[in-house]
Amino acid sequence: MAEKINDIVSIMKECIESMGKVMFLLCLFLLLHTHVNAEDSTSRVFYVAKNGNDANTGTIDKPWLTVQKAANNAEPGDIIYVRDGIYSEFVTIKNSGSKGKGFITFKAYPGEQPIFDAGKQTIKKGNTAFFTIEANYIMIDGFEMRNLSASGMEYYPDGILVSNNSNHIQLLNNEIHHIENHSIDGNAHGILIYGNTSKPIQDILIQNNHIHHLTLGNSEALTLSGNVERFNISKNKVHDNNNIGIDVAGFYNACTGNCIDQVRNGTISNNIVYNNSSGENPSYNGHLAAGGIYADGASDIRISHNLVFKNDFGIELASENYGKKTSNIILEKNKIFNNNGAGLIIGGASTSNGGAYKNIIRENEFSLNDLRIQGYGEITIQHQATKNQFINNEFYINKTITLIQFMNQKETSNTINNNKVYFRISIFRDYRSMSF
């Protein structure tokens, strides 16, 4: 309480100096009104600090030492502020918030940076994450997570892992880097939402996170897989990882029995995704295969307003599993440029893979993709790509090339209409256009 009063006094001094005493009462009213709304009077507030003790009461003067202590005692509506410092712990959250009383919030203390660092800890086999969430109405906001490393296919290091039909999860403003698995058969993730039960994981918000410099093996930086629906992946920066940037996947047996093993009904928007390449990933033996954004067996997703550049491929719409398809994706208003291979690759890589069905690719800007001149063009349409629409896109190229490569020349069900190509015909900014 004393800290809150001091904050109010400090702000009021600034208010008087900048606005004059005439506005003092109005300023005071607005400040107090905002303060009450920012931290509901019914919420309990607890603190974790490096000088704390788990035998304490969790107040700002007597904080707890570990975030796990806070997680074990949290109730709906509680806010847990974590103070500055390096925390070498793996937190499992099983207590849930609620719709009526609100989220359980784990948040960096204002102006401070709590860091989760595995250091030299030995991790167990299976999944190990700085935050493992098996609960509902949970918010993780403002943490740095780093230096979690393994070498072996039996280990699965993650920055954040959400599983077991959790719902209403918000992952906000976190920085996740140097999560690593150096095994040729290994897997690692920055964030993994894993729908592994008959009930779906629902209502996920992943926003304003910075995910970079991960060693991923066969996996991806930010992954949703299995029985997951209603999600929003937005305003994240995902870069310099040695495999796929953002992946929404289905049909990998994440859940079994009476379940929908397919990520669906969500949005991927306003992200910046770049420099994701498998070129130096030992799992790929030098093959450039990492997409910036990959819908792999997913359905009913809008991918829009993203910047996707300098990856092995820009965006991929496909399914790697025979007989399965990525379907009903709306890919619109993205800027896709300077990728090693195609700006967009759609359909199965071979006849033994799955495909892409009834997706709409519209109003995107493709520019100077296929940088390595491997023959992909701006768009590669692979096998089992049927009834997709390519409409109202713009292509910017500096030489005459085949813009769209067809792996199956006999497939005629796709619609390609009203696209515009701009050819650069001199060293100056002189473009002439054509439509197709």
N, C-alpha and C positions, 0 to 999 in steps of 0.2 A: 504493500500500500504506500509506503514512504517513497518508493521508487516512482510509482505512478504520479504522486503529488509533485515530486521534483520535476518530472517530465512536463506536467501541466504548467508549472510555474515558469520553466524555461521557455516553453512555447508561447506563453502569455507575454513574456518580456519581449520576444521577437515581434509578437503581434502589436504591442503598444508602440514599439519603435517604428514599425513599418506602416501602421495604419492610423496612429494617433489615439488619444484617450477617448475621443468621441465614439469610436467604434469598439471600445473595450467590452461592453456588456454583450453586444452582438457576437463578438469574437468568442467570448467565454461560453455563450450559449451553444454556438456551433461546435466548439471544441468538446464540450462535455457530452453533447448529443452524439458526436462521432465516436467518442471514447466508449460510451455505453454500447453502441451498436457493434464496435469492433471486437469487443470481448464480452459476450453475453454474461449477464450476472449469474445465470444458472450454471455456467461452465466452471468446472474445476480446472485450475491451472497448476501444473507441476513443473519441476526443473530438474535437469540432469547436468552435472558438471564434473570436471576432472578432480576437483577438490571435495567431491561429495562422498557420501557413505550410504550404502543401501539400507542401513539401519535408521537413517534420518526420515523425516516426514515428507520430503520432496518439495519443500517450500524454496523460495529463492534464497533464503538465508541458510537453509539446511537441505541442500539438494541431494538427490540420489547420485550414486556413482555410475550406474549402468542404465542404458536404455532398456535392457531386458527387464529390469526391476519396474520401470514405468509401464512397459507393455503388459506385464503380469498383473498390474494393479489398475489399469485403465478401464474406464467405464464410458458409456456413450456421452458424447459432448465434451470429453476431457481434451485439454490442450497440453502437450508435453513440449516444453522448450528445452533444446539441447544447446549447451553453452560451447564456447570455443574449445578446441583441443582435438587430439587424435584418439579415437576410440577403436580398440582392437577387439571387437566383439561381433558375433553373428546373432541377430535379433530375430526371434520367431514371434509373430503377432497372431494370437488366436482369440483374443477378446475383441468383440465387435462393437461398433457404434450402432446407431439406429436411425431410421427415418424421422422419428419424432424428436429425439434428443440430440441428434447430430453425429457428425464424424468424430472418431478418435483421431486427433491430429498430432503428428510428430513433426516438429518444425524447428528449423535453426533459429536460435535466439537473434532478434533483430541486430544487425550490424556485426554479427559474429559468424564464424565458419567452422562448424563441427565437421570433422573428417573421419570417415571410416577407412581404416588402413589395416589390411590383414597382417602386414609385417612378415614375421617369420613363422606365423602360426601354421601348424600342420592341419590340413583340411581332411575331413572324412570322405569316404567313398560316397558316390551319389551326388545329389545337389547340395551345394553350400552357397549361401547368399548372405550379403550383409543385412538384407531385410527379406525374410520369408513370410509371406502374408497368406494366412488361411482364415480369413475373417471378412466381415462386411463393414462398409462405411469407414474406410481407413484412408487417411491422407498422409503422404510422405513429402515433405516440402523443404528444399533448400540445403541438402546434404551433398558433400563430396564423398565419393566412394572410389577406392583405388587399391592397386597392388594386391590383387587376389589371383594367385597363380597355381597352376597344376601341370603335370605332364603324365597323362595316362587316360585311356578311354573310359576308365571306371570313375573318373572325376568330372563333375559338371559345375564349374564355378559360375556364379551369376552375381550381378550387382543387386538386382531386385528380382525375386521370384514370387509370382502370384499363382495360386492353384486351388484345387478343392472347392469348386463352385463359389468362390469369393465373389462379391458384387459391390458396386459403388466404391471403386478404388480410384484415388486421384494421386498421380505421381507428378510432382510439379517442381520445376526449378532446381533439379539435381544435376550434378556433374559426375559422370561415370566414366572412368578411364583405367587402362591397364588391368583389365580383367583378362586372364590369359589361360589358354591350354595349348601347350607346345607339342602335344602328341599328334602324330600323323592321323590318328583315328579319334582325336579328341573333339570336345564340344565346349563352348563357353558362350555366355550371353551378357550383354549389358543389362537389358530388361527382358524377362521372359514371362508372358502371360500364358499359362498352360492349362487349357480346358480339359482336364483328365477325368471328369466324372459325368454321370448321366444328366446332372443338372448343369446348365451353362453358366460360365462366368459372364456377368453382365455389367453394363454401365461403367466402362473404364475410360478415364481421362488421363492421357499421357501428354503433358504440355510443358514447353519451355525447358526441356532437358538438353544437356550437352553431353553427347555420347561419342567418345573418340579413342583412338589408339588401343583398340581391343585386338587380341589374338584369339580368333574364334574357332579355328579348326573347321569342322563341317557345319557350323551353325552361323548365326546372324547377330548383328548388334542389338536390334530391337525386334523381338519376335512375338507374334500372337499365333498360337497353334491349337487346333482341336476345337472343343465345344465352347466357343467364345462368340458373343454377339453384343451389339450396341456398344460401340467404342468410338473414341475420338483421339487420333494421334495428330497433334498440331503444334506448330511453332517450335519444333525441336531442331537441333543442329546435330547431324550424324555424319562423321567424317573420319578419314584416315584409319579405317578398320580393314582387316585383311580378309573380309568376306562381305556378304550382302549387308546393306545398311538397314532397311526396314522390310520385314517379311511378315505377310499374313498368309497362313497356310492351312491346308486341310488334307485329310485322308492319309495321315501318318500314324494311325492307331494310337493317337493321344488318349482317346477314350474308347471303350469297347462296350458291346451290348446295345442297349436301347439309348443311343445318344446320337447327336449330330456332330460328326467329326469334321467340322468345317467352320472356319472363321467367316463371319457374315455380318451384314447390316451395320456398317460403320463408315467413318470418314478418315482420310489421310490428307491433310491440307496444310499449306503454308510452312512446310518443312524445308530446310536447306540440307541437301544430301550430296556429299562430294568426296572424292578421293577414296572410294571404297574399291579395293582390288584384291583379287586372290593370286596375283602374280608371284608373290613371295610366300604364299601359304603352302606349307609342305603337304597339306591334304590334297592340293590341286596340281602338284608337280609342274608349276609354271603356267598352267592354263588360266587365261583371263576369263573368269566366269561370274564375277560378282556384279549383281545388279544394284543400282541405288535403291530402288523400290521394287519389290517382287510380290505379286499376288499369285500364289502357288496353290491352286485348288480352292481359292476363296470365292465368295459370292456376295453380290449386292453391296458393293462398296464404291464410294465416290472418292477418287484420287484427284485433287485439284489444287492449283495455285502453288505447286511445289517448284523449287529450283533444284534441278538434278543435273550434275555435271562432273566430269572427270572421274567417272566410275568405269568399270569394264563394260557394262551396259547401263543405259539410262533406267528404263522401266521395263519390267518383264511381266507379261500376263500369260500364264501357262499352268500346266499341272505335270508333275513328274511321275504321276501314278497312272498306269494304263486304265483307260475307261473312265477317268475322272476329268473334270473340266473346271477351269476358272470361268465364271459366268456373271453376266449382268454387272460388270464393272463400268462405271462412267469415268473415263480418263479425260479430264478437261482443264484447259487453261493453265497447263504446266509449261515451264520453260526448261527444255531438255537440250543440253548442248555440250560439245567437246568431250563426249564419252569415247572410250577406246573402240567399242563396237557400235552396234545399232543404238539409236536413241530409244527405240521401242523394239522389243523382240516378243512375238506373240505366237502361241501354239507350242506343241510338243517338239522337242529337239530331234526326235526320231519317231517312227511309227509305233515303237514300243512304249512311248510315253503317253500321257494324256494330252489335253488340248485346251482351247479357248473358244467359248460359245456365247454369242449374243452380247458382246461387249461394244461399247460406244467410245470411240476415240475422236474427240472433237475440240476444235479451237485451241490446240496446243501449238507451241512454237518450237520447232526442231531446227537446230543450227549447228553445222559443222561437226556432226557425229561421224562415226567410223574413222576416227583419227588415225588409226593404224592401217587403214586401207586394206582391211581383211575381206572386203566384199559384202559386208552386211548392209551397206546403205544406211539411210536414215531410219528405215523400218524394215525388219525382216519378218515375213509371215511364214511360219514354220508349218509343221504337220498338224492335222486335226484342228485347224483354225477355221471355224465355220460361222456364218451369219453375223460376222462382226461389221461394224460400220466405221469408216474412216472419213470424216466429213469436216470441212471448214478449218483444216489445219494449215499452218504456214511453215514453209521450209526455206532455210537460208543456206546456200552452198556457194563455194568459191570455184567450182568447176562442174562440168557436166558429168554426172554420174547417174547410175541407176538408183533412184531414190528408194524404191521399194523392191526388195528381193523376195521372190516367191520360191519356197522350198517345194511346193506342190503346185505345179502349173495347171493341173486339172481341176483344182478347187475353184468354183465360180460363185459360191454363195455369199462372199464378202462384198460389201458395198464401199466403193471408193469414189467420193464425189465432192466437188466444189472445194478442193484443196488448192493452195497457191504456192508456187515455187518462185523464189527470187534468185536469179543467177548473177553473180559478180563477174563482170566482163572485162574489168581492167584493174589496175592497181589502185584506182581511186574508188570512192564509194558510189559506184555506178551500177545499179541493179536493174535488170529487166525481168519482167514476171511472165509466168504462164500459169494456167489453171488446168486441173485434171480431176 
